[in-house]
């Protein structure tokens, strides 16, 4: 399996600064988007988010080299993004396989699964996850989102452990571990504190709406997706989002740092300068 991927776009020596969101802030923005004033439905947001995820897979791991995509889905909105992505990937020449062990209860999720069934996309059982991982060229992790807390439970716990470093070493003795793309925040990571549970680390992350605080610890390729934020909403939360190129629904933000770090640094500098001024006059 080739491990090559398109080179990153040129970036200046000064890192990009973007507002990184807490779980509470991310939830508030979602609520505003789906309010009467925001005008979006959950179906629309999920479709746009899933499109962003699929575009990230295509940008990093094209179907000519990485045709087999294992899409791991949870029961919530994050899993819905993965189901949408699987449909787009199929139409773009991939052969997606979906692991969806705990289905969402809303009618929306039933329709998304029906769409994939109509395309004859394969759904696998949990006992087949290890074999599917062995056949995959890339994994799309859409299991848990920013609202996840605590430790993962079955049927997700064992599967996610297969992606951890210790399991990867054993796996790679037989076959190279496929690269992993995580949606919004890697599954099992704390949305604000990062990988405190020592879960797996993906090769690529696609943040939705805006990066989450926990992603400041991520060192791989980083993309932003979810091109649905109005200028008014961006200004209200001071998001400082980069421009999306052309008709793309993703933009690379590898190396971006939280705007909060810059604000803290400026505050410390102002405090230091103030103390220095008083000292020079004494």
Rosetta blueprint (number, residue, H / E / L):
1 X L
2 X L
3 X L
4 X L
5 X L
6 X L
7 X L
8 X L
9 X L
10 X L
11 X L
12 X L
13 X L
14 X L
15 X L
16 X L
17 X E
18 X E
19 X L
20 X L
21 X E
22 X L
23 X H
24 X H
25 X H
26 X H
27 X H
28 X H
29 X H
30 X H
31 X H
32 X H
33 X H
34 X L
35 X L
36 X L
37 X L
38 X L
39 X L
40 X L
41 X L
42 X H
43 X H
44 X H
45 X H
46 X H
47 X H
48 X H
49 X H
50 X H
51 X H
52 X H
53 X H
54 X H
55 X H
56 X H
57 X H
58 X H
59 X H
60 X H
61 X L
62 X L
63 X L
64 X L
65 X L
66 X L
67 X L
68 X E
69 X E
70 X E
71 X E
72 X E
73 X E
74 X L
75 X L
76 X L
77 X H
78 X H
79 X H
80 X H
81 X H
82 X H
83 X H
84 X H
85 X H
86 X H
87 X H
88 X H
89 X H
90 X H
91 X H
92 X L
93 X L
94 X L
95 X E
96 X E
97 X E
98 X E
99 X E
100 X L
101 X L
102 X L
103 X L
104 X L
105 X L
106 X L
107 X H
108 X H
109 X H
110 X H
111 X H
112 X H
113 X H
114 X H
115 X H
116 X H
117 X H
118 X H
119 X L
120 X L
121 X L
122 X E
123 X E
124 X E
125 X L
126 X H
127 X H
128 X H
129 X H
130 X H
131 X H
132 X H
133 X H
134 X H
135 X H
136 X L
137 X L
138 X E
139 X E
140 X E
141 X E
142 X E
143 X L
144 X L
145 X L
146 X L
147 X L
148 X L
149 X L
150 X L
151 X L
152 X L
153 X L
154 X L
155 X L
156 X L
157 X H
158 X H
159 X H
160 X H
161 X H
162 X L
163 X L
164 X L
165 X H
166 X H
167 X H
168 X H
169 X H
170 X H
171 X H
172 X H
173 X L
174 X L
175 X L
176 X L
177 X L
178 X L
179 X E
180 X E
181 X E
182 X E
183 X E
184 X L
185 X L
186 X L
187 X L
188 X L
189 X L
190 X E
191 X L
192 X L
193 X L
194 X E
195 X L
196 X L
197 X L
198 X L
199 X L
200 X L
201 X L
202 X L
203 X L
204 X E
205 X E
206 X E
207 X E
208 X E
209 X L
210 X L
211 X L
212 X E
213 X H
214 X H
215 X H
216 X H
217 X H
218 X L
219 X L
220 X L
221 X E
222 X E
223 X E
224 X E
225 X E
226 X L
227 X L
228 X L
229 X L
230 X L
231 X H
232 X H
233 X H
234 X H
235 X H
236 X H
237 X L
238 X L
239 X L
240 X L
241 X L
242 X L
243 X L
244 X L
245 X L
246 X L
247 X L
248 X L
249 X L
250 X E
251 X E
252 X E
253 X L
254 X L
255 X L
256 X L
257 X E
258 X E
259 X H
260 X H
261 X H
262 X H
263 X H
264 X H
265 X H
266 X H
267 X H
268 X H
269 X H
270 X H
271 X H
272 X H
273 X H
274 X H
275 X H
276 X H
277 X H
278 X H
279 X H
280 X H
281 X H
282 X L
